[in-house]
Amino acid sequence: MTLTYEEKITYLANVVLVARADGKLSPKETEAIEKIQKTIGARKTELNKAYKVAETQDYEINPVGHWADKIKNLEDIVYVSMVDGLMDEKENHRF
């Protein structure tokens, strides 16, 4: 997976947005986000920017990269939304 700096931020913001849809991040969700961050080769600064982007009022999911990257992003979004046992209705609504 080869993503640009900005694409890594967007990729992670997509994941964070859904994980935070219910208003909180569980420890399992936080751990999963950090795992995804490392998997895509993003640094902590990119993750921090992703959190800020995901907090903006008008941010919507925007899968990035090549086709395979977009599918992986959607897979990671689903993974994070279910990592703590079930998909909250607010997390489900983001799809």
C-alpha positions as CSV (number, residue, x, y, z in Angstrom):
1,M,0.0,0.0,0.0
2,T,1.5,3.3,-1.1
3,L,-0.4,6.3,0.2
4,T,0.8,9.9,0.2
5,Y,1.0,11.9,3.4
6,E,-2.4,13.4,2.9
7,E,-4.0,10.1,1.9
8,K,-2.7,8.5,5.1
9,I,-4.4,11.3,7.1
10,T,-7.7,10.8,5.2
11,Y,-7.5,7.0,5.5
12,L,-7.1,7.3,9.2
13,A,-9.7,10.1,9.5
14,N,-12.2,7.7,7.9
15,V,-11.5,5.1,10.5
16,V,-11.6,7.6,13.4
17,L,-14.8,9.1,12.2
18,V,-16.7,5.8,12.4
19,A,-15.0,4.7,15.7
20,R,-16.1,8.0,17.3
21,A,-19.6,8.1,15.9
22,D,-21.1,6.9,19.2
23,G,-19.3,9.8,21.0
24,K,-16.5,7.8,22.6
25,L,-13.5,5.6,21.8
26,S,-13.2,2.3,23.6
27,P,-9.7,1.1,24.5
28,K,-10.1,-1.6,21.9
29,E,-11.0,0.9,19.2
30,T,-8.0,3.1,20.2
31,E,-5.7,0.0,20.0
32,A,-7.2,-1.0,16.6
33,I,-6.7,2.6,15.2
34,E,-3.1,2.5,16.3
35,K,-2.6,-0.9,14.7
36,I,-4.1,0.4,11.4
37,Q,-1.8,3.5,11.7
38,K,1.2,1.3,11.8
39,T,-0.1,-1.0,9.1
40,I,-0.3,1.8,6.6
41,G,3.0,3.3,7.6
42,A,1.6,6.5,9.1
43,R,3.4,8.4,11.8
44,K,1.9,9.7,15.0
45,T,1.7,13.2,13.5
46,E,-0.5,11.9,10.7
47,L,-2.7,10.1,13.2
48,N,-3.1,13.3,15.3
49,K,-4.1,15.3,12.2
50,A,-6.6,12.5,11.3
51,Y,-8.2,12.9,14.7
52,K,-8.5,16.7,14.0
53,V,-9.9,16.2,10.5
54,A,-12.5,13.6,11.8
55,E,-13.7,16.1,14.4
56,T,-14.7,18.7,11.9
57,Q,-18.5,19.0,11.5
58,D,-18.7,18.4,7.8
59,Y,-16.2,15.6,7.4
60,E,-17.5,12.5,5.5
61,I,-15.9,9.2,4.7
62,N,-13.7,9.5,1.6
63,P,-11.8,6.3,0.8
64,V,-8.5,7.1,-0.8
65,G,-5.8,5.6,-2.9
66,H,-6.0,2.9,-5.5
67,W,-8.9,0.5,-5.7
68,A,-7.3,-2.0,-3.4
69,D,-6.4,0.7,-0.9
70,K,-10.1,1.9,-0.9
71,I,-11.3,-1.6,-0.2
72,K,-8.7,-2.0,2.6
73,N,-9.9,1.3,4.1
74,L,-13.5,0.1,4.1
75,E,-12.4,-3.2,5.7
76,D,-10.5,-1.2,8.4
77,I,-13.6,1.0,9.0
78,V,-15.8,-2.0,9.5
79,Y,-13.1,-3.7,11.7
80,V,-12.9,-0.7,14.0
81,S,-16.6,-0.3,14.3
82,M,-17.0,-3.9,15.4
83,V,-13.8,-4.4,17.4
84,D,-15.5,-3.7,20.8
85,G,-18.1,-6.4,20.2
86,L,-20.9,-4.8,18.2
87,M,-21.6,-2.0,15.7
88,D,-23.4,0.8,17.4
89,E,-26.3,2.3,15.5
90,K,-24.4,5.6,15.1
91,E,-21.4,3.8,13.7
92,N,-23.6,1.9,11.3
93,H,-25.2,5.2,10.2
94,R,-21.9,6.5,9.0
95,F,-21.8,3.9,6.2
